[in-house]
């Protein structure tokens, strides 16, 4: 067999039930952000090992796998009689877990706030750029309006000059005709 890897699993094709179980139990991976500000923020966040660990714990704690594990754990703890009622050790473990999970929820909230801030910052930059472009467009529009007025003024002057030239041409034509008539009459 060649050292190249193949896409086929070693044990053959995967069973459809395993795929459904995987999607049902394990947390689904969120789609990658497409907004450049969020991509940059995610890259910066991924640089820290603490952030990656917190993100993974938060993702797992917010999944159905977490719920199923706890149902099995509590059922076994009580069913196998690990300790007697009122389950002091289990209560302490669950309380500590709740403390840590609430901390991870706050970390998740902070991460969401950071994402919202990154989006808001990018949107503000976009608004500022658009505002600058709008001012440039208004300046160009004012320049075009001024040039249009000048062209119309020149067109009016050119029209008046054209009409004057037509009158002068007509006058010259009549004068020339009269001069010809006189010279023909004198002959």
C-alpha positions in Angstrom: 0.0 0.0 0.0 1.3 3.5 -0.8 2.2 6.0 1.9 -0.5 8.3 0.5 -3.5 8.8 2.6 -7.0 8.0 1.3 -10.3 9.4 2.1 -11.7 5.9 2.8 -11.7 4.9 6.4 -9.7 1.9 7.3 -12.7 -0.1 8.5 -14.8 0.6 5.4 -17.6 3.2 4.9 -19.1 4.9 7.9 -22.5 3.9 9.0 -25.3 6.4 8.6 -26.4 5.9 12.2 -22.9 6.9 13.5 -23.2 10.2 11.5 -26.6 10.9 13.0 -25.3 10.0 16.5 -22.3 12.3 16.0 -24.6 15.2 15.0 -27.1 14.5 17.7 -24.7 14.1 20.6 -21.6 16.2 19.8 -21.8 20.0 19.5 -22.0 21.2 15.9 -19.1 23.4 14.7 -20.2 26.9 14.0 -19.6 28.2 10.5 -16.5 30.3 10.0 -17.2 34.1 10.1 -17.1 35.8 6.7 -17.0 39.4 8.0 -13.4 40.5 7.9 -13.7 42.2 11.3 -14.9 38.9 12.8 -12.2 36.9 11.0 -9.5 39.2 12.4 -11.1 39.1 15.9 -11.3 35.2 15.8 -7.6 35.0 14.7 -6.6 37.2 17.5 -8.6 35.2 20.0 -7.2 31.9 18.7 -3.7 33.1 19.5 -4.3 32.6 23.2 -4.4 29.1 24.6 -6.6 30.2 27.4 -9.2 31.6 24.9 -9.1 28.4 22.9 -9.7 26.3 26.0 -12.5 28.5 27.3 -14.1 28.5 23.8 -14.0 24.7 23.7 -15.4 24.2 27.2 -18.1 26.7 26.5 -19.0 24.9 23.2 -19.1 21.6 25.0 -21.0 22.9 28.0 -23.6 24.3 25.6 -24.2 21.0 23.8 -26.6 18.1 24.3 -23.6 15.8 24.9 -23.0 17.7 28.1 -26.6 17.1 29.1 -26.5 13.4 28.2 -23.2 12.9 30.2 -24.8 14.4 33.2 -28.0 12.4 33.0 -25.8 9.2 32.8 -23.5 10.4 35.6 -26.3 11.4 38.0 -28.3 8.2 37.1 -25.2 6.0 37.8 -24.3 7.9 41.0 -27.7 7.5 42.4 -28.5 4.0 40.9 -25.2 2.4 42.0 -25.5 4.0 45.5 -22.1 5.7 45.4 -23.3 7.7 48.5 -26.4 7.8 50.6 -29.1 10.4 50.4 -28.8 13.6 50.6 -25.8 13.1 48.3 -23.5 15.6 49.9 -20.4 14.9 47.7 -22.6 14.9 44.5 -24.1 18.2 45.6 -20.6 19.7 46.2 -19.3 18.5 42.8 -22.4 19.9 41.0 -22.1 23.2 42.9 -18.4 23.5 41.9 -19.3 22.6 38.4 -22.0 25.3 38.4 -19.5 27.9 39.6 -17.1 27.1 36.8 -19.8 26.9 34.2 -21.2 30.3 35.2 -17.7 31.6 34.8 -17.5 30.1 31.3 -20.9 31.6 30.5 -19.5 35.0 31.5 -16.4 34.4 29.3 -18.7 33.5 26.4 -20.7 36.7 27.0 -17.4 38.7 27.0 -16.5 37.0 23.7 -19.9 37.9 22.2 -19.4 41.5 23.4 -16.0 41.6 21.7 -17.5 40.3 18.5 -20.3 42.9 18.6 -17.7 45.6 19.3 -15.6 44.5 16.4 -18.7 44.6 14.1 -19.7 48.0 15.4 -16.2 49.3 14.9 -16.1 48.1 11.3 -19.6 49.5 10.6 -18.5 52.8 12.1 -15.5 52.9 9.8 -17.7 52.0 6.8 -20.1 54.8 7.8 -17.2 57.3 8.0 -15.9 56.2 4.6 -19.3 56.4 3.1 -19.8 59.9 4.6 -16.5 61.0 3.1 -17.5 59.5 -0.3 -20.9 61.3 -0.1 -19.1 64.6 0.6 -16.9 64.0 -2.4 -20.0 63.2 -4.5 -21.7 66.3 -3.4 -18.6 68.4 -4.3 -18.5 66.8 -7.7 -22.3 67.4 -8.2 -21.8 71.1 -7.3 -18.9 71.3 -9.8 -21.0 69.6 -12.5 -23.8 72.0 -11.7 -21.5 75.1 -12.0 -20.0 73.7 -15.3 -23.5 73.0 -16.6 -24.5 76.6 -15.9 -21.4 77.9 -17.6 -22.1 75.7 -20.7 -25.7 76.9 -20.8 -24.4 80.5 -20.6 -22.0 79.8 -23.4 -24.7 78.1 -25.4 -27.0 81.1 -24.9 -24.2 83.4 -26.0 -23.4 81.1 -28.9 -27.1 81.1 -29.9 -27.3 84.9 -29.7 -24.0 85.1 -31.7 -25.5 82.6 -34.2 -28.7 84.7 -34.6 -26.6 87.8 -35.0 -24.5 86.1 -37.6 -27.6 85.0 -39.4 -28.9 88.5 -39.5 -25.6 89.9 -40.7 -25.4 87.2 -43.4 -29.0 88.0 -44.5 -28.1 91.7 -44.5 -24.9 91.0 -46.5 -26.8 88.9 -48.9 -29.5 91.6 -49.5 -26.8 94.3 -49.8 -24.9 92.1 -52.3 -28.1 91.5 -54.3 -28.9 95.3 -54.3 -25.3 96.0 -55.5 -25.7 93.5 -58.3 -29.1 94.9 -59.2 -27.7 98.4 -59.4 -24.7 97.3 -61.4 -26.9 95.4 -63.8 -29.2 98.4 -64.1 -26.4 100.7 -65.0 -25.2 98.5 -67.8 
